[in-house]
Amino acid sequence: MNRILFLLFYFTLFCTTGYCTEYYVSSKGSDTNPGTENAPFKTIGKAAQMAYPGDVITVHGGVYREWINPPRGGESNDKRITYRAASGERVEIKGSEVITDWKKTSEGIWKVTIPNTFFGAYNPYRDEVYGDWFEGYGRVHHTGEVFLNGVSLYEKESLKKVVCPEVEKKSIFPEQSLYVWYAEVTDEMTTIYANFQKSNPNKALTEISARPTCFYPLQEGINYITIQGFEFSQAATQWGAPTAEQVGMIATHWNKGWIIENNIIHDSKCSGITLGKERETGHNVWLQDTTLDGSLHYIEVTFNTLRKGWSKENIGSHIVRNNTIYNCEQTAICGSMGSAFCLIENNHIYNIWTKRQFSGAEIGGIKFHGAIDTQILHNRIHRAGRALWLDWMTQGTRVSKNLFYDNDLEDIFVEVNHGPFLIDNNILASERSLREQSQGGAYVHNLFLGGIYHFTERTRYTPYHLPHSTEVAGLSIIVGGDNRFVNNLFINPLPTKNNLEYNKDYKPGFSMYNETEYPMLIEGNLLCEQAIPYPKIEERGDEVYLLLPTIERGDISTAIVDSQRLGKAKLPRQRYENPDGTAIRFVTDYLDHPRAEQPFPGPLEVKEKMSEGLVRVW
């Protein structure tokens, strides 16, 4: 007994002084090994079973086809469990399996029959995509996918449509939509039919999704985990409604303090990263009881999460930074409640919702509910349908120095929030810059190259909170107004596309706010509807440039913007400030250059006029 106490004492001493264990994983290792550098484990899951707070798991290059379900997390920011790829090595974690035994049935058409035991307890070719606010366009969709050389095929609802595929006209990449698959599942077998066109699947890398996630703890209380430098792909993820358990390819569950950084995340059926809710507080509750409106269900879920411990002390405070995320059909990053108090920084997000075989009210590059005090900084989001959707309880949130373009719905949609929230120093370069159905927003030093669409919402009561807290202070409808537009640059042509019904409601300038119930603050904005050449985004390899026209400020009067000038949002009675309660002063531009005392409108600081030319913005 004395020896056991002695060992426990030294284990505790070493961990608290930074001398904890580093475990190693290699595709050439064995799970019977001790996990040392010379005798590594074979699976990351085995290392996870061994790791304790302060430990590091280093994974060497290779492909790991597993679901990592960590049984424990760290204890604090200084005592984490870190999962990291070995320096300079490509480590892929896949939710798929390789399939080689395809049989050709006719020209271009192949099939494979797999026993259901292959999938274990979860068969993604039987599991249907479903959830609150999901729209399947009148057909069944499954969470499974088929991949040919890393490119996912399109699911069809019949064998006939596999044999004679038609181009998906809604798809962003319609030429890929002729590569299709269909599955039939019995009690014992799963048969997948696929049209690989001229490719031989047995001579290519052909994979099928087999797991619902890649990194997700089933338990709660798994806090302070770092995930660093991996490539995650090909999981059969489920639709992540805000009223449901949200499980993406990487999913934090109902936990706190994760760091997800420097990863490549792609080809998730639904979402790449979820900072989400758990199941106990409600799981697709609207589908279970359609006699109540979905917004009422979500209000109930909100109070359920508060009783479950939703607070800064317990949930959220995640950091998601320096990741590249693409080819996800719902979101790159989504979160309900768990997205509070987070930092979302320097991520490159693109090609979201590209197939467009299904839709719903939860689709976007980033889609958050309850993003209280969350900072969304310096992200690049393009070809995402809708780049950023902040829905319900966006309070104390800041969206700053982001680059949004080539998004065919909007760059930003703020829905039924009461503020205060800050949107500053962003480049909003899509045809529709902002869909605004909130109040209490401050828009400062942005470049709007598209239209603003303003709506009220008098049928839904949504929460606002005590300052910097999850505690609900009250509920209200959105009557409109209480917004601030200060020192922005608008270069707005009339909309040319008509694929959205609310295009007919477009009004240039600020005329859409003429009849708002709450007062507005509109100062120092520069409106240029006839700029030549018209500004545009140019991609040059990994770099992005903004082509600017010559614009003179004229007699526009401006001044430095700060918390005192912006005042307080009406209903929460909270000022526009940092999450720690300190004042904000907007003294740097999009490129972190210092602002003049009489700053130029828009995100880029210049002197009296903006000169025609290219500016690197990413």
C-alpha positions in Angstrom: 0.0 0.0 0.0 2.8 2.4 0.9 4.4 1.7 -2.6 1.1 2.5 -4.3 0.8 5.8 -2.5 4.4 6.6 -3.3 3.8 6.0 -7.0 0.6 8.0 -7.0 2.4 10.9 -5.3 5.1 11.0 -8.0 2.6 10.6 -10.8 0.7 13.6 -9.5 3.9 15.6 -8.9 5.2 15.0 -12.4 1.9 15.9 -14.1 1.6 19.2 -12.1 5.1 20.1 -13.1 4.7 19.3 -16.8 6.4 15.9 -16.8 3.5 13.7 -17.9 3.5 10.9 -20.5 3.8 11.2 -24.3 2.2 8.3 -26.1 3.0 7.4 -29.7 0.8 5.9 -32.4 1.9 4.4 -35.7 0.0 2.5 -38.4 2.8 0.0 -38.1 2.5 -0.3 -34.3 0.5 -2.7 -32.1 -2.1 -2.0 -29.4 -0.2 -4.6 -27.2 2.8 -2.3 -27.2 3.4 0.2 -24.3 2.9 3.2 -26.6 6.5 4.5 -26.5 8.3 6.1 -29.3 10.1 2.8 -30.1 7.0 0.6 -29.5 4.0 2.7 -30.5 0.3 1.8 -30.4 -1.5 1.0 -33.6 -4.7 3.0 -32.9 -5.4 6.4 -31.6 -8.3 5.0 -29.6 -5.9 2.8 -27.6 -3.7 5.9 -26.7 -6.9 7.7 -25.7 -7.7 5.0 -23.2 -4.3 5.4 -21.6 -4.0 9.2 -21.6 -4.6 11.4 -18.5 -4.6 15.1 -17.9 -1.3 16.6 -19.1 -0.5 13.7 -21.5 0.3 14.1 -25.2 -0.6 11.7 -27.9 1.6 12.0 -31.0 0.4 10.2 -34.1 2.7 9.3 -37.0 1.8 9.5 -40.7 -0.8 7.1 -42.1 -4.5 6.5 -42.5 -6.5 5.7 -39.3 -10.0 4.4 -39.8 -11.5 4.7 -36.4 -13.9 6.7 -34.2 -11.9 8.2 -31.3 -14.1 8.3 -28.2 -11.9 9.7 -25.4 -12.8 8.5 -22.0 -11.4 11.5 -20.2 -10.1 15.0 -20.9 -7.8 17.5 -19.2 -8.3 19.5 -16.0 -7.6 23.0 -17.2 -6.0 25.1 -20.0 -2.6 24.3 -18.5 -3.3 20.6 -18.0 -4.9 19.3 -21.3 -4.9 16.1 -23.1 -3.3 16.9 -26.5 -3.8 14.8 -29.7 -1.3 15.9 -32.4 0.0 14.8 -35.7 3.8 14.2 -35.8 5.6 17.2 -37.2 5.7 17.2 -41.0 3.7 14.0 -41.3 0.2 13.6 -42.9 -2.1 11.8 -40.5 -5.6 11.0 -41.9 -8.5 10.0 -39.7 -11.3 8.6 -41.8 -14.9 7.6 -41.1 -14.8 5.3 -44.2 -13.6 1.9 -45.2 -12.0 0.8 -48.5 -14.2 -1.5 -50.7 -12.5 -3.5 -53.5 -14.8 -6.3 -54.4 -17.0 -4.4 -56.9 -18.8 -6.4 -59.6 -19.6 -4.9 -63.0 -23.2 -5.3 -64.0 -23.3 -3.1 -67.2 -21.3 -0.3 -68.8 -20.3 2.0 -66.0 -22.5 0.3 -63.4 -21.0 -1.7 -60.5 -22.3 -3.2 -57.4 -21.0 -4.6 -54.1 -22.9 -6.7 -51.5 -21.7 -6.3 -47.9 -22.9 -8.2 -44.8 -24.5 -5.8 -42.3 -22.1 -7.2 -39.7 -19.4 -5.2 -41.5 -21.0 -2.0 -40.1 -21.6 -3.2 -36.6 -24.3 -1.3 -34.7 -24.5 1.6 -37.2 -25.4 1.2 -40.9 -25.3 4.5 -42.7 -27.0 3.1 -45.7 -30.1 2.4 -43.5 -29.8 5.5 -41.4 -31.8 8.4 -42.9 -30.7 12.0 -42.7 -33.4 13.7 -40.7 -34.0 16.3 -38.0 -35.8 19.5 -37.1 -35.8 22.1 -39.9 -34.4 19.5 -42.4 -35.7 19.7 -46.0 -35.2 16.5 -48.1 -37.0 17.8 -51.2 -39.6 15.0 -51.0 -37.1 12.0 -51.0 -35.1 9.9 -48.6 -31.4 10.7 -48.0 -29.0 8.5 -46.1 -25.9 9.4 -44.0 -23.7 7.1 -46.0 -21.5 8.2 -48.9 -19.4 6.6 -51.7 -16.1 8.0 -52.7 -14.0 7.5 -55.8 -10.5 8.7 -55.4 -11.6 11.0 -52.6 -14.5 12.6 -54.5 -18.0 11.8 -53.2 -20.7 10.5 -55.4 -24.4 11.7 -55.4 -27.0 9.5 -53.8 -30.0 8.6 -56.0 -33.4 7.2 -54.8 -33.6 4.3 -57.3 -31.4 2.0 -59.3 -33.0 3.4 -62.5 -31.5 6.8 -61.7 -28.1 5.2 -61.2 -28.3 3.6 -64.6 -29.6 6.8 -66.3 -28.4 9.7 -64.1 -29.4 13.3 -64.8 -27.4 16.3 -64.0 -28.2 17.9 -60.6 -29.0 21.5 -61.8 -28.8 22.9 -58.3 -25.3 21.6 -57.7 -22.4 24.0 -57.6 -20.4 21.4 -59.6 -23.0 19.8 -61.9 -20.4 17.9 -63.9 -19.7 15.7 -60.9 -23.4 14.8 -60.4 -23.4 12.1 -63.0 -21.3 9.9 -60.6 -24.1 8.4 -58.5 -25.0 5.6 -56.1 -28.0 3.8 -54.6 -28.3 1.3 -51.8 -30.6 -1.5 -50.9 -30.6 -2.9 -47.3 -32.1 -6.1 -46.1 -31.9 -7.6 -42.6 -28.7 -9.2 -43.4 -27.0 -7.5 -46.4 -26.4 -4.1 -47.9 -26.0 -3.8 -51.7 -24.6 -0.6 -53.1 -24.9 0.2 -56.8 -22.8 2.9 -58.3 -22.2 4.6 -61.7 -18.5 5.3 -61.8 -18.8 6.3 -65.5 -15.5 5.1 -67.2 -13.6 4.4 -63.9 -12.9 0.9 -62.6 -13.6 1.1 -58.8 -11.3 -1.9 -58.2 -8.4 -0.1 -59.7 -9.1 3.2 -57.9 -9.4 4.1 -54.3 -13.0 3.4 -53.6 -14.3 4.0 -50.1 -17.7 4.1 -48.3 -18.6 5.9 -45.1 -18.9 3.5 -42.2 -18.8 5.6 -39.0 -21.0 8.5 -37.8 -18.1 10.6 -36.6 -14.3 10.6 -36.3 -13.7 12.3 -32.9 -16.5 12.4 -30.4 -16.7 11.6 -26.7 -19.9 9.8 -25.8 -19.6 11.0 -22.3 -20.0 14.5 -21.0 -17.3 16.2 -18.8 -14.5 15.5 -21.3 -13.0 19.0 -21.2 -9.7 20.6 -22.2 -8.8 18.5 -25.2 -6.5 19.7 -28.0 -6.7 18.3 -31.6 -3.9 19.5 -33.7 -2.6 18.9 -37.2 -4.8 16.1 -38.5 -6.8 15.5 -41.7 -10.4 14.3 -41.0 -12.8 13.1 -43.7 -15.6 10.9 -44.9 -17.8 10.4 -41.8 -21.5 9.6 -42.1 -22.6 12.5 -39.9 -26.2 13.3 -39.1 -28.2 16.6 -39.5 -27.3 18.9 -36.6 -30.5 20.8 -35.7 -30.1 23.2 -32.7 -32.8 21.1 -30.9 -30.8 17.9 -31.3 -27.6 16.2 -30.2 -25.1 17.7 -32.7 -22.4 15.2 -33.9 -20.1 16.4 -36.6 -16.9 14.8 -37.8 -15.2 16.5 -34.8 -17.7 17.1 -32.0 -17.1 18.5 -28.6 -20.4 17.2 -27.0 -21.5 19.0 -23.9 -18.0 20.0 -22.8 -15.7 23.0 -22.3 -12.3 24.3 -23.4 -11.4 22.3 -26.5 -8.8 23.6 -29.0 -9.2 22.4 -32.6 -6.4 23.9 -34.7 -4.3 23.4 -37.8 -6.5 20.6 -39.2 -7.9 19.8 -42.6 -11.5 18.8 -42.4 -13.6 17.7 -45.4 -16.3 15.5 -46.9 -18.7 15.3 -44.1 -22.2 14.2 -45.0 -23.5 17.1 -42.8 -21.1 19.0 -40.5 -17.4 19.3 -40.1 -17.1 20.6 -36.6 -19.9 20.8 -34.0 -19.7 22.7 -30.8 -23.0 21.4 -29.8 -25.8 20.4 -27.6 -26.3 17.0 -26.1 -29.3 14.7 -26.4 -30.9 14.9 -22.9 -32.1 18.4 -23.2 -34.0 17.5 -26.4 -33.4 15.6 -29.6 -35.4 16.8 -32.7 -38.3 17.7 -30.4 -40.2 19.5 -33.1 -40.5 16.3 -35.2 -41.8 14.5 -32.1 -44.5 17.1 -31.5 -45.6 19.3 -34.4 -48.5 20.7 -32.5 -46.2 23.4 -31.1 -44.2 25.8 -33.3 -40.5 25.0 -33.6 -39.5 28.3 -31.9 -41.5 27.3 -28.8 -39.7 24.0 -28.7 -36.4 25.8 -28.9 -37.3 28.1 -26.0 -38.1 25.0 -23.9 -34.7 23.5 -25.0 -32.9 26.7 -24.0 -34.3 26.4 -20.5 -33.5 22.7 -20.4 -29.9 23.5 -21.2 -29.8 26.1 -18.4 -31.0 23.5 -15.9 -28.4 21.1 -17.4 -25.6 23.6 -16.5 -25.2 25.8 -19.6 -22.9 28.5 -18.3 -19.5 29.9 -18.9 -18.1 27.8 -16.1 -19.2 24.6 -17.6 -19.8 24.7 -21.4 -18.2 26.3 -24.5 -15.0 28.4 -24.4 -13.7 26.4 -27.4 -11.0 27.7 -29.8 -11.3 26.7 -33.4 -8.5 28.2 -35.4 -6.3 27.8 -38.5 -8.3 25.0 -40.0 -9.3 24.4 -43.6 -12.8 23.0 -43.9 -14.6 22.2 -47.2 -17.0 19.8 -48.9 -19.6 19.5 -46.0 -23.3 19.5 -47.0 -24.7 21.2 -43.9 -22.0 23.4 -42.2 -18.3 23.7 -41.7 -18.9 24.6 -38.1 -22.2 24.6 -36.2 -23.1 24.8 -32.6 -26.1 25.3 -30.3 -25.3 26.5 -26.8 -21.8 25.0 -26.9 -20.8 27.8 -29.3 -20.9 30.3 -26.5 -17.7 32.1 -25.2 -15.7 30.7 -28.1 -13.0 32.0 -30.5 -13.4 31.1 -34.2 -10.3 32.5 -35.9 -8.3 32.3 -39.1 -10.2 29.4 -40.7 -10.6 28.9 -44.4 -14.1 27.6 -45.2 -15.3 26.9 -48.7 -17.5 24.6 -50.8 -20.2 24.1 -48.3 -23.6 22.8 -49.4 -22.3 22.1 -52.9 -24.4 19.1 -54.0 -27.7 20.8 -52.8 -29.6 17.5 -52.8 -31.2 18.6 -49.5 -31.6 21.8 -47.7 -32.9 23.2 -44.4 -32.7 26.1 -42.0 -29.3 25.0 -40.5 -27.0 25.4 -43.5 -24.0 27.7 -43.8 -20.3 28.0 -43.5 -20.8 28.8 -39.8 -24.2 28.4 -38.1 -24.5 29.2 -34.4 -27.3 29.5 -31.9 -26.4 31.0 -28.5 -23.0 32.4 -29.5 -22.8 34.6 -26.4 -19.5 36.5 -26.2 -18.1 34.5 -29.1 -15.4 36.1 -31.3 -15.4 35.3 -35.0 -12.2 36.8 -36.3 -10.3 36.8 -39.6 -12.0 33.9 -41.4 -12.2 33.4 -45.1 -15.6 31.9 -46.2 -16.6 31.5 -49.9 -18.9 29.3 -52.0 -20.8 28.4 -48.8 -24.3 29.3 -49.8 -24.6 31.4 -46.7 -21.3 32.2 -45.1 -22.3 33.1 -41.5 -25.6 32.6 -39.9 -26.1 33.9 -36.3 -29.4 32.7 -35.1 -30.9 33.4 -31.7 -29.1 34.7 -28.6 -26.2 36.5 -30.5 -25.2 38.7 -27.6 -21.8 40.1 -26.9 -20.7 38.5 -30.2 -18.1 40.1 -32.4 -17.6 39.4 -36.1 -14.4 41.2 -37.2 -11.9 41.3 -40.1 -13.4 38.4 -42.0 -13.4 37.9 -45.8 -16.7 36.7 -47.3 -17.3 36.4 -51.1 -19.0 34.2 -53.7 -21.8 33.2 -51.4 -25.0 33.0 -53.3 -27.5 33.5 -50.4 -25.8 36.0 -48.1 -22.5 36.7 -46.5 -24.1 37.3 -43.1 -27.6 36.5 -41.8 -28.4 37.7 -38.3 -31.8 36.2 -37.2 -34.0 37.2 -34.2 -31.2 38.5 -32.0 -31.5 41.4 -29.6 -27.8 42.3 -29.4 -25.5 43.8 -28.6 -23.4 42.3 -31.3 -20.6 43.9 -33.4 -19.9 43.4 -37.1 -16.8 45.4 -37.9 -14.0 45.7 -40.4 -15.3 42.9 -42.7 -15.2 42.6 -46.5 -18.7 41.5 -47.6 -18.2 40.9 -51.3 -21.2 38.7 -52.3 -24.3 40.0 -54.1 -26.2 40.0 -50.8 -24.0 41.2 -48.0 -26.4 41.2 -45.1 -29.8 39.7 -44.3 -30.8 41.5 -41.1 -33.7 40.2 -39.0 -32.5 41.3 -35.6 -32.0 44.4 -33.5 -29.1 45.7 -31.4 -26.5 45.2 -34.1 -23.5 47.6 -34.6 -22.0 47.6 -38.1 -18.7 49.5 -38.1 -16.1 50.1 -40.9 -17.4 47.3 -43.2 -17.2 47.1 -47.0 -20.7 46.2 -48.4 -20.4 45.2 -52.0 -23.9 43.7 -51.9 -27.3 44.6 -50.7 -28.8 44.8 -47.2 -32.1 43.1 -46.7 -34.0 44.1 -43.5 -36.9 42.2 -42.0 -38.8 42.3 -38.7 -40.2 39.3 -36.8 -43.3 39.8 -34.7 -44.4 36.2 -34.4 -41.5 34.7 -32.5 -40.4 35.6 -29.0 -36.7 35.0 -28.5 -34.4 35.3 -25.4 -32.0 38.0 -24.4 -29.6 37.6 -21.5 -28.0 39.3 -18.6 -24.6 40.8 -19.7 -21.9 38.2 -20.4 -24.1 35.4 -19.1 -26.3 32.6 -20.3 -29.0 33.6 -17.7 -32.1 34.7 -19.6 -33.3 38.2 -18.8 -36.4 38.2 -21.0 -38.1 37.4 -24.3 -39.2 39.7 -27.1 -40.2 39.9 -30.7 -38.1 41.8 -33.3 -39.8 45.1 -34.0 -36.8 46.4 -35.9 -34.2 49.1 -35.4 -31.8 49.7 -32.5 -29.0 49.2 -35.0 -25.9 51.3 -35.6 -24.3 51.8 -39.0 -21.1 53.8 -38.6 -18.2 54.5 -41.0 -19.1 51.8 -43.5 -18.4 51.9 -47.2 -21.2 50.8 -49.5 -20.7 50.0 -53.2 -24.1 48.5 -54.0 -25.3 47.7 -57.5 -28.9 46.7 -57.9 -29.3 42.9 -57.6 -29.2 41.0 -60.8 -30.3 37.5 -59.7 -33.8 36.5 -58.9 -33.5 33.2 -57.2 -34.5 34.5 -53.8 -38.0 35.8 -53.2 -36.8 38.7 -51.0 -34.9 40.3 -53.9 -38.1 42.1 -54.7 -37.9 43.8 -51.3 -34.4 45.2 -52.0 -34.0 49.0 -51.4 -30.7 50.8 -51.9 -29.1 52.8 -49.1 -30.8 52.9 -45.7 -34.4 53.5 -46.9 -35.5 50.1 -45.6 -35.0 51.5 -42.1 -37.3 54.4 -42.5 -40.1 52.9 -40.5 -38.3 51.0 -37.8 -39.9 51.1 -34.3 -36.6 51.6 -32.4 -34.3 54.5 -33.3 -31.2 54.0 -35.5 -27.7 55.5 -35.4 -26.4 56.1 -39.0 -23.2 58.2 -39.2 -20.1 58.5 -41.3 -21.1 56.1 -44.1 -20.0 56.5 -47.7 -22.4 55.3 -50.4 -21.0 54.8 -53.9 -23.5 53.1 -56.3 -21.6 53.8 -59.6 -18.0 53.0 -58.8 -15.9 52.1 -61.9 -14.3 49.6 -62.1 -16.7 47.7 -59.8 -14.7 46.1 -57.0 -14.2 42.4 -57.2 -12.3 39.5 -55.6 -9.5 37.8 -57.4 -8.0 34.5 -56.2 -4.3 34.0 -57.1 -3.3 30.6 -55.8 -3.5 30.7 -52.0 -3.7 34.5 -52.0 -6.8 36.7 -52.4 -6.8 40.3 -53.7 -9.5 43.0 -53.7 -9.7 45.2 -56.8 -10.6 48.7 -55.7 -11.8 51.7 -57.7 -10.9 55.2 -57.0 -13.2 56.6 -54.3 -13.0 60.1 -52.7 -14.5 60.6 -49.3 -15.9 64.0 -50.2 -17.5 65.8 -47.3 -18.2 62.7 -45.2 -17.4 63.5 -41.6 -16.0 60.6 -39.5 -14.5 60.0 -36.1 -13.0 57.0 -34.2 -15.7 54.6 -33.0 -15.7 53.3 -29.4 -18.0 51.7 -26.9 -19.2 55.1 -25.5 -20.3 56.2 -29.0 -22.2 53.1 -29.7 -24.1 53.1 -26.4 -26.2 50.2 -25.2 -28.5 47.7 -27.0 -32.0 48.6 -25.9 -33.4 45.3 -24.5 -30.4 43.7 -22.8 -29.2 47.2 -21.6 -25.7 46.0 -22.4 -23.0 48.2 -24.1 -20.9 47.1 -27.1 -17.8 45.9 -25.4 -15.3 43.1 -25.1 -16.3 39.8 -23.5 -14.4 40.8 -20.3 -16.4 43.9 -20.0 -13.7 46.4 -21.1 -14.4 49.1 -23.7 -13.7 48.7 -27.4 -12.0 51.3 -29.5 -11.8 50.7 -33.3 -8.2 51.9 -33.9 -7.0 49.3 -36.5 -8.4 48.4 -39.9 -8.9 45.0 -41.7 -5.1 44.8 -42.3 -4.3 45.8 -38.7 -3.1 49.2 -39.9 -3.7 52.1 -37.5 -6.8 54.3 -38.0 -6.6 58.0 -38.5 -8.5 60.3 -36.0 -10.9 61.0 -38.9 -10.8 57.5 -40.4 -11.8 56.6 -44.0 -15.1 54.7 -44.2 -14.8 51.0 -44.8 -12.4 48.3 -43.6 -9.2 49.7 -45.2 -7.6 52.9 -43.9 -6.5 55.4 -46.5 -6.1 59.1 -46.6 -8.5 61.4 -48.4 -9.2 59.0 -51.3 -9.0 55.3 -52.2 -6.9 54.7 -55.3 -7.7 52.1 -58.0 -5.6 49.0 -57.6 -5.3 45.5 -56.0 -5.0 45.0 -52.3 -4.1 41.7 -50.8 -6.8 40.7 -48.3 -5.8 37.1 -47.6 
